[in-house]
Amino acid sequence: MSDANGQVEGVRQRNLARVLRLAHVDGPVSRAALTETTGLNRSTIADLVGELGGLGLIEERAPAAVKRVGRPSPIVAARGDVVAIAVNPEVDAVTIAAVGLDRSIPVRERVDMDHLVRPDETVRIIADRLTAWRAGVLADARVVAIGVAVPGLVRASDGLVRNTPHLGWVDVPLRDDIAWATGLPVAVDNDATLGVLAEHLFGAARDVDHVVYLNGGASGIGGGLIVHGMPVAGAAGYAGEFGQNRVAAGADGRTDRAVLEDEVSRARLLDAVGLASADEPTLAAVLAESTRPVVAAEVERQRRILTTALANAVNVLNPAVVVLGGFLATIAERDIPGLEDAVRAQAMPANGEDLTIRTAVLAEDRLLVGAAEAAFADLLRDPLAFLASAPVRSHDSAP
């Protein structure tokens, strides 16, 4: 291929990726809007949409009837039957879902565990659910990749799970293990890193360039960062471990355990309301309905400690928005303006003056949506190259 032909082909690949991403992130979107956003002419957009449609990645729909002069522009939408499998292993359950390229979630399942799930069990759960879904609800779907949101440190270069303190996993080649069991491309990353990605693209931090995200889950507290509109992962992918920041002496006076996630803790909330386990909506509902003083006191104690942690993050990073997910959202939602005022009172005045605190819009879907984004990343970056290299598998073939 000549240099000129190669340049033309490169431009075409980039334009295909750009249109697909717009349909995925902003869609459904009209052809006219794609023309305006990309700056490409109408015939080029029509060709790109036609090619992506031929690849089975997008579909065109008739526009809604409107009273306006001129021919209405067709609507372009990512296909919901192109799906990624999204997984979040935790200390009490493994949650797994199929997420469409159109951001739909056709199936979701929580597999409760009465013990700490092992890596091999996680792989088996994924493979088993994939086989069952391909024979059932996903029989007509094209599963293109798997994304896993892990509550621990994940090495960015190869998806090696270095350490999940609460699950007890150390140096687990999870990406390779799942890929071997399923025959699909796999992306693995920290759960909070994927949570902030999801909220930045589709949720509470959409179109915000400077974001601090804290996720409160069964395994503790993790964090994610957006700076100048880009995710910040650190040198090896381990940035954002806010839960390991030291706080003052704990409620029992001990300083050897006083990190944030020891004191601001889902387990402590469950203990206060007398539950052994609960998913996010159940815990939030029980906390909201409780009138017991011990519950109110525990929530208030955790809010005070969280306030100091957030003020420290505001001083260091100067975000425009702080997003709280999981049980942290439940704590915050009792009085968000009051939490903002308390954080500003402890932060440097200039750093906190324009601060907004929000709860995760995607709620309990945030980690699954983020895991799916990681799984879709290569497809969105270069759809032609991804599909050319994707394994060909029938829907009823066993992993």
MOCOR-V255005 format. One record per pair of residues at least 4 apart in sequence whose ideal C-beta (glycine too) atoms are under 8 Angstrom apart, sorted by the first residue. I is the first residue (numbers start at 1). J is the second residue. Records with the same first field share a line. If there is no record, write none. Layout:
# MOCOR-V255005
I: J ; J
This chain:
# MOCOR-V255005
1: 5 ; 6 ; 9
2: 6
3: 7
4: 8
5: 9
6: 10
7: 11
8: 12
9: 13
10: 14
11: 15
12: 16
13: 17 ; 382 ; 384 ; 385
14: 18
15: 19 ; 38 ; 40 ; 44 ; 48
16: 20 ; 48 ; 51 ; 52 ; 383 ; 384
17: 21 ; 380 ; 381 ; 382 ; 383
18: 22 ; 38
19: 23 ; 34 ; 38 ; 45 ; 48 ; 49 ; 52 ; 58 ; 76
20: 24 ; 52 ; 57 ; 58 ; 78 ; 379 ; 380 ; 383
21: 25 ; 380
22: 26 ; 27 ; 29 ; 34 ; 37 ; 38
23: 27 ; 28 ; 29 ; 34 ; 52 ; 58 ; 76 ; 77 ; 78
24: 78 ; 101 ; 102 ; 103 ; 376 ; 380
25: 201 ; 202
27: 76 ; 77 ; 78 ; 102
28: 61 ; 75 ; 76 ; 77 ; 102
29: 33 ; 34 ; 37 ; 75 ; 76 ; 77
30: 34 ; 63 ; 73 ; 74 ; 75 ; 76
31: 35 ; 42 ; 45 ; 46 ; 49 ; 73 ; 74 ; 75 ; 76
32: 36 ; 73
33: 37 ; 73
34: 38 ; 40 ; 45 ; 49 ; 76
35: 39 ; 40 ; 41 ; 42 ; 45
38: 45
40: 44 ; 45 ; 48
41: 45
42: 46
43: 47
44: 48
45: 49
46: 50
47: 51
48: 52
49: 53 ; 58 ; 60 ; 76
50: 54
51: 55
52: 57 ; 58 ; 383
53: 57 ; 58 ; 59 ; 60
55: 383 ; 384 ; 387
56: 79 ; 82 ; 142
57: 78 ; 79 ; 82 ; 101 ; 379 ; 383
58: 76 ; 77 ; 78 ; 79
59: 76 ; 77 ; 79
60: 74 ; 75 ; 76 ; 77
61: 74 ; 75 ; 76 ; 77
62: 74 ; 75
63: 72 ; 73 ; 74 ; 75
64: 72 ; 75
66: 72
68: 72
77: 102
78: 82 ; 100 ; 101 ; 102 ; 103
79: 100 ; 101 ; 102
80: 100 ; 101 ; 102 ; 104 ; 106
81: 100 ; 140 ; 141 ; 142
82: 100 ; 101 ; 141 ; 142 ; 144
83: 98 ; 99 ; 100 ; 101 ; 106 ; 138 ; 141 ; 142 ; 143 ; 144
84: 98 ; 99 ; 101 ; 143 ; 144 ; 145 ; 146 ; 147 ; 371 ; 372 ; 375 ; 376
85: 96 ; 97 ; 98 ; 99 ; 126 ; 129 ; 130 ; 143 ; 145 ; 146 ; 147 ; 184 ; 375
86: 96 ; 97 ; 98 ; 99 ; 146 ; 147 ; 148 ; 149 ; 367 ; 368 ; 369 ; 371 ; 372 ; 375
87: 94 ; 95 ; 96 ; 122 ; 126 ; 146 ; 147 ; 148 ; 149 ; 368 ; 371
88: 94 ; 95 ; 96 ; 148 ; 149 ; 151 ; 191 ; 367 ; 368 ; 371
89: 94 ; 117 ; 122 ; 148 ; 150 ; 151 ; 167
90: 94 ; 95 ; 117 ; 151 ; 167 ; 217 ; 218 ; 219
91: 113 ; 116 ; 117 ; 151 ; 166 ; 167 ; 218 ; 219
92: 112 ; 113 ; 218 ; 277
93: 110 ; 111 ; 112 ; 113 ; 218 ; 279
94: 110 ; 111 ; 113 ; 117 ; 121 ; 122 ; 125
95: 108 ; 109 ; 110 ; 111 ; 367 ; 368
96: 108 ; 109 ; 111 ; 125 ; 126 ; 129
97: 105 ; 107 ; 108 ; 109 ; 365 ; 368
98: 105 ; 106 ; 107 ; 108 ; 133 ; 137 ; 138 ; 141 ; 143
99: 103 ; 104 ; 105 ; 368 ; 369 ; 371 ; 372
100: 104 ; 105 ; 106
101: 376
103: 202 ; 369
105: 365 ; 368
106: 137 ; 138 ; 141
107: 133 ; 137 ; 138
108: 368
109: 129
110: 279
111: 125
112: 277
113: 117
116: 166 ; 167 ; 168
117: 121 ; 122 ; 125 ; 167
118: 122
119: 123 ; 161 ; 169 ; 172 ; 174 ; 177
120: 124 ; 177
121: 125
122: 126 ; 174
123: 127 ; 174 ; 177 ; 178 ; 181
124: 128 ; 181
125: 129
126: 130 ; 146 ; 178 ; 181 ; 182
127: 131 ; 178 ; 181 ; 182 ; 399
128: 132
129: 133
130: 134 ; 143 ; 146 ; 182 ; 399
131: 135 ; 398 ; 399
132: 136
133: 137 ; 138
134: 138 ; 139 ; 141 ; 143 ; 395 ; 396
135: 139 ; 395 ; 396
138: 143 ; 395
139: 395
140: 395
141: 395
143: 184
144: 184 ; 185 ; 375 ; 376 ; 379 ; 386 ; 390
145: 184 ; 185 ; 186 ; 187 ; 375 ; 376 ; 378 ; 379
146: 178 ; 179 ; 182 ; 184 ; 185 ; 186 ; 187 ; 375
147: 186 ; 187 ; 188 ; 189 ; 194 ; 370 ; 371 ; 372 ; 373 ; 374 ; 375 ; 376
148: 174 ; 175 ; 178 ; 186 ; 187 ; 188 ; 189 ; 371
149: 189 ; 190 ; 191 ; 194 ; 195 ; 367 ; 368 ; 370 ; 371
150: 154 ; 161 ; 164 ; 169 ; 174 ; 188 ; 189 ; 190 ; 191
151: 164 ; 166 ; 167 ; 190 ; 191 ; 217 ; 218 ; 219 ; 220 ; 222
152: 161 ; 162 ; 163 ; 164 ; 165 ; 166 ; 167 ; 169 ; 190 ; 219
153: 161 ; 162 ; 163 ; 164 ; 190 ; 237 ; 238 ; 241
154: 159 ; 160 ; 161 ; 162 ; 188 ; 189 ; 190 ; 193 ; 237
155: 159 ; 160 ; 161 ; 162 ; 236 ; 237 ; 238
156: 189 ; 233 ; 236 ; 237
157: 236 ; 237
158: 173 ; 175
159: 173 ; 174 ; 175 ; 176 ; 186 ; 187 ; 188 ; 189
160: 171 ; 172 ; 173 ; 174 ; 175
161: 169 ; 171 ; 172 ; 173 ; 174 ; 188
162: 170 ; 171 ; 238
163: 169 ; 170 ; 171
164: 168 ; 169 ; 219
165: 219 ; 220
166: 218 ; 219 ; 220
167: 219
169: 174
172: 177
173: 177
174: 178 ; 186 ; 188
175: 179 ; 186 ; 187 ; 188
176: 180 ; 186
177: 181
178: 182 ; 184 ; 186 ; 188
179: 183 ; 184 ; 185 ; 186
181: 399
182: 186 ; 399
183: 391 ; 393 ; 399
184: 391 ; 393
185: 375 ; 378 ; 390
186: 375
187: 371 ; 374 ; 375 ; 377
188: 374
189: 193 ; 194 ; 237 ; 370 ; 371 ; 374
190: 194 ; 222 ; 224 ; 237 ; 238 ; 240
191: 195 ; 215 ; 217 ; 222 ; 367 ; 370
192: 196 ; 213 ; 214 ; 215 ; 222 ; 223 ; 224 ; 240 ; 325
193: 197 ; 222 ; 224 ; 231 ; 233 ; 237 ; 240 ; 370
194: 198 ; 224 ; 367 ; 370 ; 371 ; 373 ; 374
195: 199 ; 213 ; 215 ; 222 ; 224 ; 325 ; 360 ; 366 ; 367 ; 370
196: 200 ; 205 ; 211 ; 213 ; 223 ; 224 ; 225 ; 226 ; 231 ; 240 ; 323 ; 370
197: 201 ; 224 ; 231 ; 370 ; 373 ; 374
198: 202 ; 203 ; 362 ; 365 ; 366 ; 367 ; 369 ; 370 ; 373
199: 203 ; 204 ; 205 ; 206 ; 211 ; 213 ; 323 ; 325 ; 360 ; 361 ; 362 ; 366
200: 205 ; 206 ; 208 ; 211 ; 226 ; 231
201: 206 ; 373
202: 206 ; 361 ; 362 ; 369
203: 323 ; 360 ; 361 ; 362 ; 366
204: 321 ; 323 ; 358 ; 359 ; 360 ; 361 ; 362
205: 211 ; 213 ; 226 ; 321 ; 323 ; 358
208: 226 ; 320 ; 321
209: 226 ; 227 ; 228 ; 229 ; 320
210: 226 ; 227 ; 228 ; 317 ; 318 ; 319 ; 320 ; 321
211: 224 ; 225 ; 226 ; 319 ; 320 ; 321 ; 322 ; 323
212: 223 ; 224 ; 225 ; 310 ; 313 ; 314 ; 317 ; 319 ; 321 ; 322 ; 323
213: 223 ; 224 ; 225 ; 226 ; 240 ; 322 ; 323 ; 324 ; 325 ; 360
214: 221 ; 222 ; 223 ; 242 ; 309 ; 310 ; 313 ; 322 ; 323 ; 324 ; 325 ; 328
215: 221 ; 222 ; 223 ; 224 ; 325 ; 326 ; 328 ; 366 ; 367
216: 220 ; 221 ; 264 ; 266 ; 324 ; 325 ; 326 ; 327 ; 328 ; 329 ; 331
217: 221 ; 222 ; 266 ; 326 ; 327 ; 367
218: 266 ; 267
220: 243 ; 261 ; 265
221: 242 ; 243 ; 260 ; 261 ; 264 ; 328
222: 240 ; 241 ; 242 ; 243
223: 240 ; 241 ; 242 ; 243 ; 313
224: 231 ; 240
225: 231 ; 232 ; 239 ; 240 ; 317
226: 230 ; 231 ; 232
227: 232 ; 317
232: 239 ; 240
233: 237 ; 238 ; 239 ; 240
234: 238 ; 239 ; 240
241: 245
242: 260 ; 309 ; 313
243: 259 ; 260 ; 261
244: 259 ; 260 ; 261
245: 259 ; 260 ; 309 ; 312
246: 258 ; 259 ; 260
247: 258 ; 259 ; 260 ; 263 ; 305 ; 308 ; 309
248: 258 ; 305 ; 308
249: 253 ; 254 ; 255 ; 258
250: 254 ; 255 ; 257 ; 258 ; 262 ; 263
251: 263 ; 301
254: 258
257: 262
258: 262 ; 263
259: 263
260: 264 ; 305 ; 306 ; 309
261: 265
263: 268 ; 302 ; 305
264: 302 ; 305 ; 306 ; 309 ; 328 ; 331
265: 269 ; 302
266: 270 ; 283 ; 326 ; 327
267: 271
268: 272 ; 298 ; 302
269: 273 ; 283 ; 287 ; 298 ; 299 ; 302 ; 327 ; 330
270: 275 ; 276 ; 277 ; 278 ; 283
272: 292 ; 294 ; 295 ; 298 ; 299
273: 283 ; 286 ; 287 ; 290 ; 292 ; 295
275: 282 ; 283 ; 286
278: 282 ; 283 ; 286
279: 283 ; 364
280: 284 ; 326 ; 327 ; 330 ; 363 ; 364
281: 285 ; 363 ; 364
282: 286
283: 287 ; 327 ; 330
284: 288 ; 327 ; 329 ; 330 ; 333
285: 289
286: 290
287: 295 ; 299 ; 330
290: 295 ; 296
291: 295
292: 296
293: 297
294: 298
295: 299
296: 300
297: 301
298: 302
299: 303 ; 331 ; 334
300: 304
301: 305
302: 306 ; 331
303: 307 ; 331 ; 332 ; 334 ; 339 ; 342
304: 308 ; 342
305: 309
306: 310 ; 328 ; 331 ; 332 ; 339
307: 311 ; 339 ; 342 ; 343 ; 346
308: 312 ; 346
309: 313
310: 314 ; 322 ; 339 ; 343 ; 357
311: 315 ; 343 ; 344 ; 345 ; 346 ; 347 ; 352
312: 316
313: 317 ; 319 ; 322
314: 318 ; 319 ; 322 ; 343 ; 347 ; 348 ; 351 ; 352 ; 355
315: 347 ; 348 ; 351
318: 351
319: 355
320: 354 ; 355 ; 356
321: 355 ; 356 ; 357 ; 358
322: 343 ; 355 ; 356 ; 357 ; 358
323: 357 ; 358 ; 359 ; 360
324: 328 ; 329 ; 331 ; 332 ; 357 ; 358 ; 359 ; 360
325: 329 ; 359 ; 360 ; 363 ; 366
326: 330 ; 360
327: 331
328: 332
329: 333 ; 359 ; 360 ; 363
330: 334
332: 336 ; 339 ; 357 ; 359
333: 359
335: 339
336: 340 ; 357 ; 358 ; 359
337: 341
338: 342
339: 343 ; 357
340: 344 ; 355 ; 356 ; 357
341: 345
342: 346
343: 347 ; 352 ; 355 ; 357
344: 349 ; 352 ; 353 ; 355
347: 351 ; 352 ; 355
348: 352
349: 353
351: 355
360: 366
362: 366 ; 369
365: 369
366: 370
367: 371
368: 372
369: 373
370: 374
371: 375
372: 376
373: 377
376: 380
377: 381
378: 382 ; 385 ; 386
379: 383 ; 386 ; 387
381: 386
382: 386
383: 387
384: 388
385: 389
386: 390
393: 397
